[in-house]
Structure formats: structure tokens, C-alpha cells
Amino acid sequence: MEQKAHFVTVATSDLDEAREFYVTGLGWLPTLDVPGEIIFFQVGHGLMLGLFDARKFAADLNVSGSAATASAPNPSGFTLSHNVDSPAAVDKVMADAATAGATILKTAQPADFGGYHGHFADPNGAVWEVAHNPAWRVEDDGTVVLGTPND
């Protein structure tokens, strides 16, 4: 298996609320929207974010019993990260997310890695980090460089 991923899919307990947040609130454009099932957004070079109705997600995984009919638990143990060019851009994205209905988990502030960041949860609990890291960059070929503050 090659070291790459093309989709990140998150089980979503309320797909309509997720659509409202991302499309109406944040202004994202869906690549594919199947009402009642899944909505896809292209979020990077060759990378899609899928928000999948929790019940359909469970069925797709062949999960039976109460797990297949229950709402998805809030996603935990991971963050989706959005990196921007400046601390001011972090503040703007965090404010826009809050206006769109996000819950601010950590207000934007200086970070241990030498940058500036904050965290919010979308209406279904998916956690986003918004960060400015002056040592982090993406090369033209898509390679991510994780430098140190002294780079």
C-alpha cells in the first residue's frame, strides 16, 4: 500500500446541519452532495473530506444492532487542521467559524511550536485546528515540509 490518503470521511449525526455549517456558514463548495447520505468537499491536492450520515456510515461498515441505528458519537482522538498564512488569518477563520455555528474549544493563541493556533468544533463535533506555523509549508509538488521555528 502506498503512503497516501485520498479521502477523510467523518460520520455525521446531522448531515443537514453539517451542510448548513460548511456550505452556507463557511461558503464551501461541495464536489458531490447526496442529500440524506454524504457530502464531499475537495480540501486539498487530491484530498476529499466526506461527511457521511452516521446511520449510512454504520451500514457501509456492516455494523449491526444498536450501533447501526444510533447517532454517531462525536468524533474524537483526531483533528482536521487548516493552516493559514498569518496570526490575523487564524483570528479571521476562527471568527468566521464561530459566526457559522462552531463551538470555540480553544481561543487563538501562541503555540508551543512557535506559531499561533486555535480549535473549534463543527456542529457535529468534528474538531478543527486553525494554525499559522511559520516553519510549515507545502512545496509546489505537494510535499509538506515540517520545519522548526529556526528554519
C-alpha positions in Angstrom: 0.0 0.0 0.0 1.3 3.4 -0.9 1.8 6.0 1.8 -1.1 8.3 0.9 -4.8 9.0 1.6 -7.3 10.5 -0.7 -10.4 10.7 1.5 -11.1 11.5 5.1 -14.6 10.5 6.0 -16.4 11.6 9.2 -19.6 10.0 10.4 -22.0 12.9 10.9 -25.1 12.6 13.2 -26.9 15.5 11.4 -25.9 15.8 7.7 -28.3 18.8 7.1 -26.7 20.7 10.0 -23.2 19.9 8.6 -24.3 21.1 5.2 -25.6 24.3 6.7 -22.4 24.9 8.6 -19.9 24.2 5.8 -21.9 25.4 2.7 -24.0 28.3 4.0 -21.9 29.3 7.0 -18.3 28.9 5.7 -19.1 29.2 1.9 -17.5 25.8 0.9 -18.5 24.4 -2.4 -19.5 20.7 -2.4 -17.9 18.4 -5.0 -20.7 15.9 -4.6 -23.8 16.2 -2.4 -26.1 13.3 -2.0 -28.9 14.5 0.4 -29.5 12.1 3.2 -26.3 10.2 2.6 -23.0 12.1 2.1 -21.4 15.4 1.1 -17.9 15.7 -0.3 -15.6 18.7 -0.3 -12.2 18.9 -2.0 -9.9 20.1 0.7 -6.5 19.7 -0.8 -4.5 18.4 -3.7 -6.1 15.0 -4.3 -7.8 15.1 -0.9 -11.5 14.9 -0.2 -13.4 15.4 3.1 -16.6 13.3 3.2 -19.3 14.0 5.8 -21.3 10.8 5.9 -24.7 10.3 7.6 -24.0 8.3 10.7 -26.6 5.6 10.1 -25.4 5.1 6.4 -21.8 5.1 7.6 -22.6 2.3 10.1 -24.4 0.3 7.4 -21.5 0.8 5.0 -19.2 -0.7 7.6 -21.6 -3.6 8.1 -22.1 -2.6 11.7 -25.3 -4.2 13.0 -27.5 -3.8 16.0 -27.8 -0.6 18.0 -24.6 0.8 16.5 -26.2 0.9 13.1 -29.2 2.9 14.2 -27.7 5.2 16.8 -26.4 8.6 16.0 -22.7 8.8 15.6 -20.6 9.6 18.7 -18.8 12.9 18.5 -15.6 12.4 16.6 -12.6 12.3 19.0 -9.0 11.5 19.0 -8.1 13.5 15.9 -8.3 17.0 14.5 -8.7 18.3 11.0 -6.2 21.1 10.5 -6.4 24.2 8.4 -3.1 26.1 8.1 -3.1 29.8 7.1 -0.5 32.5 6.3 -0.7 34.7 9.5 -2.0 35.0 13.0 -4.6 37.5 11.7 -5.8 34.9 9.3 -6.2 32.4 12.2 -8.3 35.0 14.0 -10.5 35.6 10.9 -11.1 31.9 10.3 -11.9 31.3 14.0 -14.4 34.3 13.9 -16.0 33.1 10.7 -16.4 29.5 12.1 -18.0 30.9 15.3 -20.4 33.0 13.3 -21.3 29.9 11.2 -22.2 28.0 14.4 -18.9 26.4 15.5 -18.1 26.0 19.2 -14.8 27.5 20.1 -12.8 25.0 22.1 -9.5 26.9 22.4 -9.3 30.6 21.5 -6.5 31.5 19.2 -3.2 32.0 21.0 0.6 31.5 20.7 1.5 27.8 20.3 4.4 25.7 21.7 5.6 25.1 18.1 6.4 28.7 17.6 3.2 29.6 15.7 -0.4 30.7 16.6 -3.5 28.5 16.7 -7.0 27.8 18.0 -9.5 25.0 17.9 -13.2 24.8 17.1 -15.8 22.0 16.8 -18.3 22.0 13.9 -22.0 21.4 14.9 -21.5 17.6 14.8 -18.3 17.6 16.9 -15.6 17.3 14.4 -12.6 19.3 15.8 -10.6 21.7 13.6 -7.3 23.3 14.4 -6.7 26.6 12.6 -3.0 27.4 12.7 -0.2 29.6 11.5 3.1 27.9 11.6 5.9 29.9 10.0 8.1 26.7 9.7 5.4 24.7 7.9 5.0 24.9 4.2 3.8 23.0 1.1 6.1 22.8 -1.9 4.7 23.2 -5.4 4.8 19.4 -5.8 2.6 19.0 -2.7 5.4 17.8 -0.4 4.8 19.1 3.2 7.8 20.5 5.0 7.6 20.3 8.7 10.4 22.6 9.8 11.4 24.1 13.1 11.0 27.8 14.1 14.6 28.3 13.3 14.3 27.1 9.6 
